[in-house]
């Protein structure tokens, strides 16, 4: 009996920990560049695999938590992960496919783990609370670096006029702020939520809104708007009136204050004058948060009155949907009237289709909020869709979009992703991959909508609003590659789609069977572990090479090869070090290995050309191949003189060529 009680406590603790998993993932990944790097993804995927293995081995898997939606969602993600991994066989770049597989595996494990104990409204509520708190923590950290750089200074980012810390990418931070706004508004508009959470959620909105505006992310602002409308329509929260009366003026005042502080949106947002403006804005935000909390507390009695109003369910649904439509139409009409009506809409459409650059250095970055230029998105989508046209069934292979862009790009700038989940999936994984990822997203949204049917409908509405915001934004950016804004979706979906389970599951099945199942789960950690060790060693080697320390670079590159020998990058580091050290024969062998690992990667061919020239061998065939795979690469353009050189000039010209780290 005592052993059973201990087991019940362990199961309860595990279920509680998994409930807070989305929030933990948001914060953890946010401070690791959004989780973009392979080692961060591999580390968390491995940790989740271990957690799931322990859960299966110690507790078993209660069949009562399974539902058709949960099995379908897990199946879609599992098939997507498997298809991603297998795509390496036809792309001839298995390392790229494996790295993308780790990301899909992460989302699958989060889904399965969070739904493994079954659904309960209390767990779902705490999950959304944790998500709101995580978004607020990350946004407050980012705000502090912008409003008080004298207290928290950070390195200058690629576009310093746009807030990006700690994610490293302004659009990702903007989406996280948008998600925080939607879920916080859902909590403060939920008549079943406790008063303390309602007040705190309302007080959080000004800071979240300020963060969203400081990213100047047009897509994130649109996503937040769509998410709020979806929340209202799906959740039909009874405390909506009280939440609106507080949120609208508080967020509006905060937004005006931030927008008017124009020095915060310059290339030097940490100057003395900008810091003074930041302090003023911080004071306004603190005042807005305080007043929002006080006002929300004062309007709690209004929530009670709205709860007592009796209205037929059908009429209530129609009235809420009608109110959302009216609000959206009113906003559209207001924008049209104030900006010129149909002519403005026509001009903005033309600007989106034909205008690329919205990041003009001399312009006020705030002006981009009224500029519908596509910022190169259409060009990037076309490259992905062209790849889909060439291989419509299975695509070119996971992780190969960067190769397609380098080869076919109409511009000189470099991107790694298509800035659209759906276009990139079509290009990399074909119709099969695109259908699987859309199916997983639709099932997640369906699970949230399903949970919005009962008395806790505001919770389901908030989750559905966040899912709508994410799904729309993922169509115009690379959110899939940023687990900080994506992992929560599948973790929450796993819980929402799982069958209800009133009690904590007790250990079931034979001990031997559970242990075998746990070991089988643990085997999934092998690939992420290899990628993690390899990525860390490779990063150390690249830093050492850039610092001119080839002894350390070679050692760490060899460690990366030992851990995961199908990657080309360690061999490239080895080859460049051999070139520096005057060992052309070894350099040629290393670069040939890199070419075999990823034959369409221009850098391997470029490195091979330098190694061959250093040793007095003809570099021109390799250089021509590199130019074919990346004709707009600056390093290659500056090395064209090798193409017309004579044999006696090869060894003399090769050392003058720049290496990628120089």
PyMOL commands that set and color helices and strands:
alter all, ss='L'
color gray80, all
select helices_A, chain A and resi 2-19+21-30+33-35+38-59+63-65+68-86+88-91+94-115+121-147+170-188+195-215+218-235+240-260+262-265+272-298+300-308+313-339+342-354+365-370+377-390+401-408+421-451+457-474+479-481+483-497+511-522+525-546+550-563+569-580+584-597+602-614+620-629+634-637+640-642+647-654
alter helices_A, ss='H'
color red, helices_A
deselect
rebuild
show_as cartoon
